[in-house]
Amino acid sequence: MKKSLHALAAAAALALGLALVPTAALAAGAETDGILVTLSQPGAGEISLLSDARSALDEAGLDAGEVVTAEDGELTLEARPADGQTDEQALAAALELPGVTDAQLNYVYQIIEPVDEAAPASDGISPQAQTLREAIRANDPYAQVSNPDESPNQYWLYNTDLVGAWDIARSNKVVTIALFDSGVTLDHPDLAGNLISAYAWDSYYERPLSETKMETGTTDNGGHGTMVAGVLSAVANNEVGMAGSSYNAKILPVKVVNDSNGNTNTGALARAYAYLLDLIGENKVSNVRVVNMSLGGYGDTFADDDLLHDMIVKARNERGILTVCAGGNGKNGEPLTEPCYPGDYEECVSVTALEPDGTNIYWSDYNENKDISASGRSIWSTSASGKYAALSGTSLAAPMVSGTVALMSYAEPNATVDELVEALEVTATPIEDPTYDRTQTSGTAGALDAAAAVQYLKDHVTRFTDVHEYDWFYSSVMFVGQNGIMNGYDTGKGLFGVADSLQRQDAAGLLYNYLGNGETASAHCGLSDVPESAYYTNAVNWCVENDIFHGYPDGRFGVGDNITRQDFLCVIYNWAHKEGDVVDESIFYARPDYASTASYAVDAVKWCLSKGVVSGSLQADGTRWILPTSNVSRSEVAGIISNAINGGVL
């Protein structure tokens, strides 16, 4: 096992999924596909930098290609060597060019299919014989079968105790898993409901995944990504097929491979990370905690892929994203012990594969850099055909760990990456395997115990670094956090944001978290600034449909607008008040600034004051003011919500 990341205060923990078939040989040494060139000029725009880069490369006889990353006066792009040059010679030439601050080889990684055990295809119909260990939350047919000798089954839900983790990690909070793979069959009936199809992307060709289908006829050439997606988050509790490990986390599919050979390279992978980070920065996807990737390259040379390594660390440090790696399936039926990157980076978590009885699968790779193990033999999952099939490999084991990270993030949304990794490792069960004993040669902490990991996190997580026991809002923030109503920021730094204003769409989201019961609005609200697909869309639609929130007279909801104290009290009133409620209006008129309340909000404010939902802002002279037009802070919202729930109003 690599050095424990939870012991490194400034370290980053991402995991990338690597799946390498025993019969597929990788090229000796690192294969490369041109070079990557970086230019830096503070204050320069992307267009200016790109022009300079193309001019410099052209003078050197090098062919400039796609932009990989561009920000803050720095640009990295792909380049091809001149005729007769090797990639190494092109690299040396590029480093001599004016304006070039860095350059490296564009490493080639292989996405390789898991082991095909020639299992028959299935249409998802429940088998006649079912071995039901216990009643579980998911009514999906495969999920009811815990016996690995029956087909189809989901024995791995029980071996890893994911069914127990589901019960511990109850939440309406959306968690997103980014899947960097061969794509996903977007219309698979057991996946479509959990896919963020609107932002599905092809980072190799820099186009929406839907356009790739127009070019190739498919959104998953080979079906590898569809198979991984099923283990990650096939729609649970829909009475169809299987249930994904994450219990309905959202999946953002990002295709990273070349259509012709299924390989990828540093440039495409770095663009995938950049695309993901841009979506997060633009609030188009929310609470991304995991990247799952199944690709890799063997040998120490890949350790020099600084650009990919830097993107992994950036995603972890800046956005609290953990990437989970398949550890590798060896070569020609024999396990490999040499490094396999990026999974064997210290910042990554690498997953090896186990038999149904919990022993090591012989051909699963092992070395000191592997981190945890999970079931990997005969795993039924979704196929690109729209049906299901059983395959083996670490590509199937890794998404079980990714799904567990999503469950941990449901339970403790503010957990740092270090805390997530610690929970996985500390609770892993020792592997007892006298036949293939790897206790002295493998770094894995043991077998995944998903329920124990989730519970450990709940018991040990450091909650909200900006909330302290002496703060007036401490108990309120703890209450809304523990009940999954409000969460901190998804930066991995544990911040609640106590003084920050709450925006209208996020107010809808927290009310939906508590009141929505996972329901989907029957229709779009029709307000002009609410898109068809955003992290808040369903919450806003549901709140408008249930008359909790109203839009502006100009037809907007007010996405991005801060919500005022009086408007937030209005939405509480809209849901909770009843005809005939007795209201003590004297409390309202005792507040010095009552006349500042807008006419449309007077009844709501009177009712909320009378019901103890709010008491007013305490001033230095001991009086309490309504401050109706002031923006309501997140800590104040926590107080209002906890007062309303504990007072029996909500």
N, C-alpha and C positions, 0 to 999 in steps of 0.2 A: 504494500500500500504506500502510495506517495505520502510525503510529509503532510500531516493533517492540516488542512487549510484553516480549520477553526482556531488553530494555534498561531496563525499568522494574521495579525490585526489588519495589515494593509494588503493582504493577498486577495486574489480574485478567484472565485470558484465557478467555472463553467464546465459543462460536460458535452462532449461531442460523440455521437454514436457511430461506431465503426463496425462494419459487418464484412468479413472476408471469408470467402468460401474455401473449404479445405482443398478442393480440386483446382482452384484457380491460382496460377503462379503469378506473383508480381515481378516486375522487371528488376534485375539486379541493380541496386543503387536507386537514386531518385531520378525519375523521369521528369523532364521539364518541358514547358510549352512557351518559349520565349522568356521575356524578362518583364519586370515591373520597375518603372522609373518614377522617382519622386522629385518634384521641384517645389521650392519654398520661396515665397516672396511676400513678406508681411504687408497686408493692405491690398494686395493685388486680387482682382476678381478671377473667377473661374475661366471666363472667356479669354482674358489676357494671358493667364498662365498656360492655358491649353494651346494658345497660339505660339507662345514662346517654346513650349515643349515640342510641338510638332516641327517647328523650324529647326530647333537644335537636333532633334532626332533625324530629320531629313538630311541635314548637312553631314551627319555621320553615317548616312546610308541605312539607317534603321527605320522601320515602318511603324508609326504610332498606331495604336489600337484603341480599345474602349477605355473610358475613364473608370477607375476603380473606386477611388474616394476623392472628395474635394471639399475642403472646409478651411476656414481661417487662414487664407493665403497659402495653402498647401494643396498640391494636387498630385495624385498617383495615377498612372495609366499604364496599360499594357503596351509592349513593343515587341516587334519581331526582328530577328537578326537580319543583317544584309545577306545577300547571296554569298554562299561560301563560308559564312560565319557560323560557328557554334554558338549556343546560348551563352556559354562561359565567355567567349570572345566578345559577344555583344554586351555582356555585363561589364566587362573591363572597359570597353569603349564608352559606354554610357556614363560611367563614373568619372570620366575625364571631361564631360561636356559642361559648359558654363551653365550655372543655375541649378544643376542637378545636386541635390543634397543627399540622396540615397538611391540605391538600386539593389535589386535582388532577383534571383531566379523565380520564375512563375512555376511553382511545383505542381505536378499532376497527381491527383488523388483518385483512387478507384472506388466507385460504388459497386459492390459485388453482391450478387444474390445469395440469400441464405441457402441452407441445404434443402433440396427438394426430396421429400420422402415418398413421392408418388402417391400422396393421399388423394382420395377421390374428391372431386368438387362437390360442394353442398349448396343447396339453395336456402339454407337457414331454417328449415323445418325442424321442429323439436324432435329428437330421437324418441323411439318408443320406450326405451328403458332409460330412466333417469335416476342417478344416485344423488339424492339431495341431502347434503350434510346438515343444512339448517336453512331456515327461512332467511332470505337476504333481500336487500332493498331493490335489487334489479330483477325484473320478471322476464328478462331475455332468456330464450330457451337454452342456449349454450351455457349461460352463467349458472344454470341450475345443476349442471353436471360436474361433480368434483372428482370423478373417477377418470384417470388418464387413459384407461384401457377402453373406454367407451368413445364413440365418435358420432358427432362432434362433442367437444367438451371445453370447459375452461378451468381445468384442474389448477392452473397457476393462480387463479384468484384466491384459492384456498391455501396453496403452498406458501404464498407470500403474505397471506392474511390481508389482502386488499379488501375483502368483504368486511373485515373488522375495521379497517381504516375508513371505509365509507361511513360507518356509523359514528365514528368519532369526529369526522371532518364535515359535519353538516353545515352548509352555507349556500346562500344565493349569490355569493360573490363570483364574478367572472374571473377565471384565470386562463391565460393564453399560453399555449405551447407552440413555439415556432419549429416547424419541421423542415429542415434543410435536406432535401432528398431528391428522388427522381420525379417528383410531382405527386399528385393524388388524383384519383378518379373522383371528380367533383360531384358527380351525380349518383354516387353509390348510395343506395337507399338507407344503409346503416351508418353512413358518415356525414351525409349532406347537412344534416341539422346542426352539426358541431363544427363545420368548416367556415372559415372567414373567406368565402369565395371572392368577395368584392375586391380583396387585396391580395389574392393569390398571385404569385409573381414568378417569373422565370429570370433568374439573375445571370444565367449564362448568356442568354440572348437579349437581356434588358428589355423585356416586354411582359405584359400581363399573361398569365398562364392560359387564359382563354384564347389569346392570339397564337400561342404555341399549338393549341388544338387545331386551329385553322390551318396551320402549316403542316402538322404531322398526323392529324386525325385522332390524337389522344392527349390527355393531360398527365399521363403517367406511362412513359415508354418503358415497359418491362414489369411494372406493377410493384416494384420494391417499396416505394413511398406509400402506396395504398395499404400494403400489408402492415407497415409500421404504424400507420395512422389508426388502423383498427385496434391495435393493442393500446395505443395512446388514448383514443377517445371515440370508439364506436359508440353510437348513441345508446345510453343505458336506460333501462326501464321503459322501452318502447315495444316490448313483446316481439321483437324481431332479432334474429341472429344472436349476436354477442353483445357484451358490455365492455367498454374500454376501461382501462385501469384507473383513469383519472375521474371517473364518474362525471362525464360531460364537460370537461374543460374544452375551451375553444382551440382549434388548430389553425394556425396560419401556415399554409403550404408555400414554400419557396423552393422552386426547382433550381438545382445547381449544376445539372449535368449536361454534357454535350449530347445532342440527339443521335449522333452517328455511332458513338462508342460507349456511352454511359459513363465516361470519365468526367472529372471536373478539375479545376485548378485554383491556385491561390486567388487569382483575380475574381473569379466567380464567387468564391466563398467570402472574400472580403466585401464584395458588392452586396451579398446576401445580408451580412451583418449591418452594413451601412443602410440598406433598405429598411431593415427591421428597426434600427435606432431612429431613422427618420420618421417612420410611422408612429413610434412611441412619442417622439417629440411633437408631432402634429396632432396628438390625441386621437389617432385613428384606430389604434388598438390599445387595450388596457391590460395592466397587470401581467405583463409578460415575465414569467419567472424561469422558463426553461427553453433551451434550444436542444433539439434531438437531431443528431446527424449520424449517418451510417456510411462512412467512407474513411479511407486512410492510406498511408504509405509506410512501408517498413524500412528501417534503417536510421542511423544517426544523422544522415544528411538532412532529413526532414525537420530536425530540431532547429535548423537555421532559417525556417520560414517565419521571419520576424513579422511580416505584415499580418498574416493570419493569427499568429500568437498575440500580437498587439490588439487586434480586433476582439479576440476572446477576452482579454483582460479588460478592455474598454467596456464591453457589454456588462461584465461583472461589476466593475468598480463604479460605473456611472448609472447603471440601471438595475443592478441586483439580479442579473440573469445567470442561471446555472445551466450549463450545457451538459447533457448526459451522453456518454460514448459507449457504443458497443466495443468490446475489448478485442475482437478478432477471432476468427475460426480456423486459424492455422493454414496449412498448405498440404495438399495431397493426403488428407486424413491425419496429419501429425500436427500437434500443437507447436506454435512458435513462441520463443521467449525473447526475441530481439524487440527493440522498441518499435511501437507503431504509433505514428502521429497523425492528427493532433491529440488523440486520446491519451497518450502518455506524457503530455505536458503536465507539469505540477498543478496547473490551474484547472485541469479537467478531471472529471470523474469517469473512470473506465469500468465497464460492466462485463463480467464473464458469465458463462452459461452453465446451468445445472440440469441434471437428470430429474425426472419427477420424484425420485426418492431422496433428492437433496444432495447427491454426490456430484462430483465434477464430471461434465461431459469431456471425454478424453481429448478431443481435438480443440477444445476451447483454449485460446492462448493464455499464458500466464507469465508474469514477471513481477518485480517489486513495485511496478507502477500501476497495477490494477487495483481497484478500490472496493468493489462490492460485486456480489453474484446474485443472479436471479434465474428462474426457470427458463430453459431454452430449447427443450426437446419437444417436438410435435405440438407446436403452438398453433391453434386454429385462429385465423384472422381473415379480414376482408381481402378480397382479390380484385384486380382491375376489371374482371369480367362482370362485376356487380354481385358476385357470389362470395364463397368462402373456401379456404384451403388451409391445410396444415403444413408448416415448414419448421425447420429448426435453425438455431443460430443465435449469436449474440445480438443480431439486429432485432430479435424478438424479445430478448432479455432487457435490453437498454430501455425501451419505452415503458416497461413496468416500473423502472426506477424514475423515469421522467413523470409518469402518472402519479407516483407517490409524492414527488416534489410538488406537483399541483395540489394534491390533497393536503399536504402540509401547509401550502400557501392559502388554501381555503380556511384551514383551522387557525393559522397565525399569519395573516397577510403582511405583517410588518417584520417577520423574521428576516434576518440578514442571510446572505449566502453562507457565511461561516456557520451559522446556526443550523441551516438546512443540512449541510454536509455533516456536521457533528451528529445530528439526529440519525442520519442514515448509518453512519459508521458505528456509533456507540451501541445501537440496538441490533446490529446485524448478528445473526446466529452463527456460531462456529460451525464449520463444515467438517463432518467426520467422514472420511473416505480412505480406508486402509488400502484400497487398490490403487488409487491415484492420489496419494497423499501429497498435497502441495503446501502444507502449512509452513514449511521452511523456505519455499521458493516463490510463493505468490504473495503479493501485498494485499490481497483482498481481505476486507474486514470480516467477511462471512456472507451468509445468505440474507437477502432482503427480508425484513419483517416490517411490512408497511404500517400495520396498526401500532406497533411499538414505536416506530419512528414518529408517527403523528402524535402519539400520546407524550412521548419524550419532549417533543417540541413544545407542546402545550404546557408542560410542567416546568420547562427550563428557559423558554424564550425570554429575552430582555425586551419588554414591551415599551415602545414609544420613548425614545431617548430624550424627547423634549417635554415629558410629563413626569412630574415628581409628586411624592406623597403629600407635600405641603401645599400644592397648588389647589385652589378652590375648585377646580374642575376635575381633579384627579379621579374621584369615584365615578363621575359621569363618563369621562373618557374611557375608563376601564370597563364600564358597563356596556357602552356601545361597541367597544372593540371585542369584548368577550362574546358578545351575541351576534357578531358579524354584521352589525348595522352600519357602522362606520369603520373604515380602515385607514391606516397611514398611507403615506406615499409609497409607490412601488419602485423606489430607488435603491432598496436594500439597505438603507441607512437607519431605518426604524423611526422616522419622523412622523408625528401625527399632524403637525402644522397648526398648532394651537391658535395662533394669532391670524392665520390666513383667512381671507374671506371665502365664503362658499359660493360657488356659481350655481345658476339655476338648474342646469342639467344634472349636476352632482347632488343637488337637493332632491331631485326626482329619483336619482339612483339610490340614495340611502333610504328613502321612504319605500321604494320598491323592494329593497333588500329585506325590510321588516314585514311589509304588508303583502308583497306580491306572490309569495308561495310558488315562485318559479313559473308563473303564468306568462303566456305570451299575448300581447295585445291583439285584438281581432283585426285591427286595421291600422294603417299609418294615420297619425294624428292630423295630417294635412297642413301643419305649420311649416312655413317656407324654409326655415333654417334648420330643420331636423332632417338629416339625410336618411336614406334607406338603410344604411348600415354604418353604425358607429357604436362605440362602447356604451353609449347612453340611450340609443334609439329605442330599444324595447321598454326601458324604464320610463322614458318620457311618454311614449305612446300609451303605456298602461296607465300612467298617472292622469293623462289628459282624458283617456277613455273613462276613467273612474271618477272624473270631476274633482280630482284633488288639485290639479294644476290647471290654470287657464293661460292661454297665450295673450300676447299684446294685441291691441286693436288693429295694428297694421299687419296682422297675420303671421307674426314671428312668435317663437317660443321665448327667445332671449338667450340662446345658447352663447355662452361666454360672458354673460352679464352676471355680476354679483347679485345675490339676493339680499334684500333688506330685511331688517328684523320684522317689520309689519307684514311683509309678503310671506315670510316663512311661517308666521303665526296664522296667516290666512290659509295656508295649505294644511296645517294641522286641524284647523277649524273645519275646513271643507270636508275632511274625512270623518272627524270624530263627533262633531256636534249633533245633537238630536233636537227635534222639535219639542218644545216644552222644558228645555233645560233651564234651571234657575240660575240666574247670573247676578252676582253682587256688583253692580255698576259703581259703587262707591270706591272700590279699589282703583278703578280706572281714573276717576276724577280726582283721586288723591295724588296722582302722579303730576308733578309740576308741568310737564310738557305734553299733557294729554291732547291739547289742542293741535299739536303738530301731526297727529295721526290723520292719514288720508281718510276721506269719508267712506271709501269702499272697504277700509280695513277696520273701522271702529268696532263693529259687532264682533269680529274675530278677536281683536285685542282685548275687548271687555271679557269675552268668554274665556280666553286663555289665562288672563289674570285671575279670574274668579275660580278657575279649576286648578290653579297652582301650577300650570304649565310653565309660566314665567312669572318672575316677581319684579323684574326691572333691574336696571344697572345701578349698582350702589355707588353713590358719589361721596366725595370727601366730607361733605357736611352731614352725611347720614341719610340723605333722601335717596329715593329710588326713582329713576327716570326710565321712560319707555324707550326713548331714542328710536322712534319708529322708522326713520328714514336712513339710519346708519346701516352699513353692511353688517350682516351677522357673521361672527367669526366661527370657525370650526369648533372651538371649545364651547362657545355659547350654544351652538346647535346640539352638541353632545348633552349639555345640561337640559335643554328644552325637550329633547327626545327621551332622555332617561326620566325626567319629571313626568312626562306624558304617559310613559309605559308603567312606571311604578305607581302612578296615581290612578291607574285604571282607565285613562283616557284613550290610549291607543291599544 
